[in-house]
Amino acid sequence: MKKEIEKEKSSAYAEGTLSVLTVLLQNSRTVERVFYDKTKKLSNDRRAERIALICQKRGIPFERCDGDFIEENTTSSTHGGMIALVGERETVSLEALFEKKDGCLFLIDGVEDPYNFAYSVRSMYAAGADGMILSPRNWMSAAGVCIRGSAGTTEMLDCAVYSDKEELISLAKRSGYRIICADESTETLHTDPVLTKPLLLIVGGERRGISKEFLDASDEIVKIDYARDFKMSLTASAAASILAFEVAKQNKKG
């Protein structure tokens, strides 16, 4: 198994049957080949059996291998004896994301940990977000951590990569999307009725926070309403979860 310092590096392997099956079903990445621990029986794992069948139908090599090979290419011990060599995450254009007239898109800005990123995506997906926008330097190349840590949701959401902040801001404005940033430099609480769609929700990492360009362009800045006097920041994943479900609550119909 990889050392802790290696977990943040790019990884071309999806880890575990849930991750591998999600990639196959979502067609979010190319799957070059699948490896399965030769000491394990397919008949004991229905998900693994299904993966083997899909591989057979698509002509994807399904190889039995030594457990040591699995361990050398994984970041955790919860892989269940299966990994898949995968390509880069498929993306859509920014314009395609903003075509939805009543959408909620999100951007996690300045997150320095792939787990934090993955957990944030999981929360956003569960709360009903319509798509995610990634910076040029994002964690999607760390396939093992991102897919597993997000319970596969990094593969389920449409995503686009921006190359220029000003262009992204301009596109959001032209598309009628309000830009909402989460930051402490405001008196507006996240529970105030300002999180109405369509919106682009930007959450910053706890160290670097949201970049000045996004803050200056925001239509509204909100801060999370803590239950006590607390001077520290929440993790990006915790903040993303709170904000995402507040968006869902404020836009609930009926």
VEXDREN-2710 file (C-alpha; in Angstrom, 1 decimal):
% VEXDREN-2710
k/r/px/py/pz
1/MET/0.0/0.0/0.0
2/LYS/1.3/3.5/-0.8
3/LYS/2.8/5.6/2.0
4/GLU/0.8/8.6/3.2
5/ILE/2.9/11.1/1.3
6/GLU/2.2/9.3/-1.9
7/LYS/-1.6/9.4/-1.6
8/GLU/-1.8/13.0/-2.9
9/LYS/0.1/12.1/-6.1
10/SER/-1.6/11.3/-9.4
11/SER/-2.9/7.7/-9.5
12/ALA/-4.1/5.9/-12.6
13/TYR/-6.0/3.2/-10.6
14/ALA/-9.6/3.2/-9.5
15/GLU/-9.7/1.2/-6.3
16/GLY/-12.4/-1.2/-5.1
17/THR/-15.4/-2.7/-6.8
18/LEU/-17.7/0.3/-6.2
19/SER/-15.2/2.6/-7.8
20/VAL/-14.5/0.4/-10.8
21/LEU/-18.2/-0.4/-11.4
22/THR/-19.1/3.3/-11.2
23/VAL/-16.5/4.2/-13.8
24/LEU/-17.8/1.5/-16.1
25/LEU/-21.4/2.4/-15.7
26/GLN/-20.9/6.2/-16.0
27/ASN/-18.4/5.9/-18.9
28/SER/-16.6/8.7/-17.1
29/ARG/-13.1/7.4/-18.0
30/THR/-11.6/4.9/-20.3
31/VAL/-10.9/1.6/-18.5
32/GLU/-7.7/0.0/-19.9
33/ARG/-7.8/-3.2/-17.8
34/VAL/-9.1/-4.5/-14.5
35/PHE/-7.1/-6.5/-12.0
36/TYR/-8.6/-8.9/-9.4
37/ASP/-6.8/-10.7/-6.6
38/LYS/-6.4/-14.3/-7.8
39/THR/-7.0/-15.6/-4.3
40/LYS/-10.6/-14.3/-4.3
41/LYS/-13.6/-16.0/-5.8
42/LEU/-15.8/-14.1/-8.2
43/SER/-18.8/-16.0/-7.0
44/ASN/-18.4/-14.5/-3.5
45/ASP/-18.8/-10.9/-4.8
46/ARG/-21.8/-10.0/-7.0
47/ARG/-20.4/-6.6/-7.8
48/ALA/-17.1/-8.2/-8.9
49/GLU/-19.1/-10.7/-11.0
50/ARG/-20.9/-7.9/-12.7
51/ILE/-17.7/-6.1/-13.5
52/ALA/-16.2/-9.2/-15.0
53/LEU/-19.3/-9.6/-17.2
54/ILE/-19.1/-6.0/-18.4
55/CYS/-15.4/-6.3/-19.2
56/GLN/-16.2/-9.5/-21.2
57/LYS/-18.9/-7.7/-23.2
58/ARG/-16.7/-4.6/-23.9
59/GLY/-13.4/-6.5/-24.5
60/ILE/-11.7/-5.0/-21.5
61/PRO/-8.9/-7.3/-20.1
62/PHE/-9.9/-8.8/-16.7
63/GLU/-6.8/-10.1/-15.2
64/ARG/-6.2/-12.2/-12.0
65/CYS/-3.1/-11.0/-10.2
66/ASP/-1.1/-11.4/-7.0
67/GLY/-2.4/-9.5/-4.0
68/ASP/1.0/-7.7/-3.8
69/PHE/0.3/-6.0/-7.1
70/ILE/-2.9/-4.6/-5.7
71/GLU/-1.3/-3.4/-2.5
72/GLU/1.5/-1.6/-4.4
73/ASN/-1.0/0.4/-6.4
74/THR/-3.6/1.4/-3.8
75/THR/-4.0/4.1/-1.2
76/SER/-6.1/2.2/1.3
77/SER/-6.8/-1.3/2.6
78/THR/-10.5/-1.2/1.5
79/HIS/-10.0/-2.1/-2.1
80/GLY/-11.5/-5.6/-1.8
81/GLY/-8.9/-7.0/-4.1
82/MET/-9.8/-5.1/-7.2
83/ILE/-8.3/-2.1/-9.1
84/ALA/-8.7/-0.8/-12.6
85/LEU/-6.2/1.1/-14.8
86/VAL/-8.2/4.1/-16.0
87/GLY/-7.7/7.2/-18.1
88/GLU/-8.3/10.9/-17.3
89/ARG/-11.8/12.0/-16.3
90/GLU/-14.0/13.0/-19.2
91/THR/-15.2/16.6/-19.0
92/VAL/-17.8/18.8/-20.8
93/SER/-17.4/22.4/-21.8
94/LEU/-18.2/25.2/-19.4
95/GLU/-20.9/26.4/-21.8
96/ALA/-22.6/23.1/-21.5
97/LEU/-22.8/23.3/-17.7
98/PHE/-24.3/26.7/-17.7
99/GLU/-27.0/25.7/-20.2
100/LYS/-29.2/24.5/-17.4
101/LYS/-31.5/27.5/-16.6
102/ASP/-32.2/26.6/-13.0
103/GLY/-29.0/24.9/-11.9
104/CYS/-26.7/24.7/-9.0
105/LEU/-23.0/24.4/-9.9
106/PHE/-20.1/24.4/-7.5
107/LEU/-16.4/25.1/-7.4
108/ILE/-14.1/24.0/-4.6
109/ASP/-11.3/26.7/-4.7
110/GLY/-7.9/26.1/-3.2
111/VAL/-8.4/22.8/-1.6
112/GLU/-5.0/21.2/-0.8
113/ASP/-6.1/17.7/0.1
114/PRO/-7.7/15.1/-2.2
115/TYR/-9.8/13.6/0.5
116/ASN/-11.3/16.9/1.4
117/PHE/-12.0/17.4/-2.3
118/ALA/-13.6/14.0/-2.6
119/TYR/-15.8/14.4/0.5
120/SER/-16.9/17.8/-0.7
121/VAL/-18.0/16.4/-4.0
122/ARG/-19.9/13.6/-2.3
123/SER/-21.9/16.1/-0.2
124/MET/-22.6/18.3/-3.2
125/TYR/-23.9/15.4/-5.2
126/ALA/-26.1/14.2/-2.4
127/ALA/-27.6/17.6/-2.0
128/GLY/-28.6/17.7/-5.7
129/ALA/-25.9/19.8/-7.3
130/ASP/-26.0/19.8/-11.1
131/GLY/-22.3/20.0/-11.9
132/MET/-18.9/20.9/-10.7
133/ILE/-16.3/23.2/-12.1
134/LEU/-12.6/22.3/-11.6
135/SER/-9.5/24.4/-11.6
136/PRO/-6.7/23.6/-14.0
137/ARG/-4.9/22.0/-11.0
138/ASN/-7.5/19.7/-9.6
139/TRP/-7.5/16.4/-7.8
140/MET/-9.2/14.3/-10.4
141/SER/-5.9/12.8/-11.5
142/ALA/-5.7/11.2/-8.1
143/ALA/-8.2/8.6/-9.2
144/GLY/-7.8/6.2/-6.3
145/VAL/-8.5/8.7/-3.6
146/CYS/-11.1/10.8/-5.4
147/ILE/-13.3/8.1/-6.7
148/ARG/-13.2/6.0/-3.5
149/GLY/-13.4/9.0/-1.1
150/SER/-16.4/10.4/-3.0
151/ALA/-18.2/7.1/-3.1
152/GLY/-18.1/7.3/-6.9
153/THR/-19.8/10.7/-7.1
154/THR/-16.8/12.4/-8.9
155/GLU/-17.8/10.2/-11.8
156/MET/-21.5/10.9/-11.7
157/LEU/-21.6/14.7/-12.0
158/ASP/-20.9/16.6/-15.2
159/CYS/-17.7/18.5/-14.7
160/ALA/-15.8/21.2/-16.6
161/VAL/-12.4/22.7/-16.2
162/TYR/-11.8/26.4/-16.4
163/SER/-8.6/28.0/-17.6
164/ASP/-9.3/31.6/-17.0
165/LYS/-11.1/33.0/-13.9
166/GLU/-12.4/36.1/-15.7
167/GLU/-13.8/34.1/-18.5
168/LEU/-15.6/31.8/-16.1
169/ILE/-17.0/34.8/-14.2
170/SER/-18.2/36.4/-17.4
171/LEU/-19.9/33.2/-18.6
172/ALA/-21.6/32.7/-15.3
173/LYS/-23.0/36.3/-15.4
174/ARG/-24.1/36.0/-19.0
175/SER/-25.9/32.8/-18.2
176/GLY/-27.8/34.4/-15.4
177/TYR/-26.0/32.6/-12.6
178/ARG/-25.4/34.4/-9.3
179/ILE/-22.0/33.8/-7.8
180/ILE/-22.2/32.9/-4.1
181/CYS/-19.0/32.7/-2.1
182/ALA/-18.5/31.4/1.4
183/ASP/-16.3/33.6/3.4
184/GLU/-16.1/35.2/6.9
185/SER/-15.9/38.8/5.5
186/THR/-19.7/39.3/5.7
187/GLU/-22.6/39.6/8.0
188/THR/-24.9/37.6/5.7
189/LEU/-25.5/34.2/7.1
190/HIS/-25.8/31.0/5.0
191/THR/-29.4/30.6/6.3
192/ASP/-30.5/34.0/4.9
193/PRO/-32.7/33.6/1.8
194/VAL/-29.9/34.3/-0.7
195/LEU/-29.1/30.9/-2.0
196/THR/-31.6/30.8/-4.8
197/LYS/-30.9/29.2/-8.1
198/PRO/-29.4/29.5/-10.6
199/LEU/-26.2/29.9/-8.7
200/LEU/-22.5/29.0/-8.8
201/LEU/-21.5/28.2/-5.2
202/ILE/-17.8/28.6/-4.4
203/VAL/-16.3/27.1/-1.3
204/GLY/-12.6/27.7/-0.4
205/GLY/-10.0/25.5/1.3
206/GLU/-9.5/26.2/5.0
207/ARG/-5.9/27.4/4.4
208/ARG/-6.0/29.5/1.2
209/GLY/-9.7/30.3/1.1
210/ILE/-11.4/31.7/-2.0
211/SER/-9.3/33.7/-4.4
212/LYS/-9.8/37.5/-4.5
213/GLU/-11.0/37.4/-8.1
214/PHE/-14.0/35.2/-7.2
215/LEU/-14.7/37.2/-4.0
216/ASP/-14.7/40.5/-5.9
217/ALA/-17.0/39.1/-8.6
218/SER/-19.5/37.5/-6.2
219/ASP/-23.1/38.6/-6.1
220/GLU/-23.3/37.5/-2.4
221/ILE/-20.9/36.4/0.2
222/VAL/-22.2/34.2/3.0
223/LYS/-20.8/32.8/6.2
224/ILE/-21.8/29.7/8.1
225/ASP/-23.8/30.5/11.2
226/TYR/-21.9/28.8/13.9
227/ALA/-23.7/27.8/17.1
228/ARG/-20.9/29.3/19.3
229/ASP/-18.0/31.7/19.1
230/PHE/-15.5/29.8/17.0
231/LYS/-12.6/31.5/15.3
232/MET/-11.4/28.5/13.2
233/SER/-12.5/27.5/9.7
234/LEU/-14.4/24.3/9.0
235/THR/-12.9/21.9/6.6
236/ALA/-13.9/22.5/3.0
237/SER/-15.9/19.2/3.0
238/ALA/-17.8/20.2/6.2
239/ALA/-18.6/23.7/4.8
240/ALA/-19.6/22.3/1.4
241/SER/-22.0/19.9/3.1
242/ILE/-23.7/22.6/5.2
243/LEU/-24.0/25.0/2.2
244/ALA/-25.1/22.4/-0.3
245/PHE/-28.0/21.2/1.8
246/GLU/-29.0/24.8/2.6
247/VAL/-29.2/25.4/-1.1
248/ALA/-31.4/22.4/-1.4
249/LYS/-33.6/23.6/1.4
250/GLN/-34.0/27.1/0.1
251/ASN/-34.9/25.8/-3.4
252/LYS/-37.2/23.0/-2.4
253/LYS/-40.4/23.3/-4.3
254/GLY/-43.8/22.6/-2.7
END
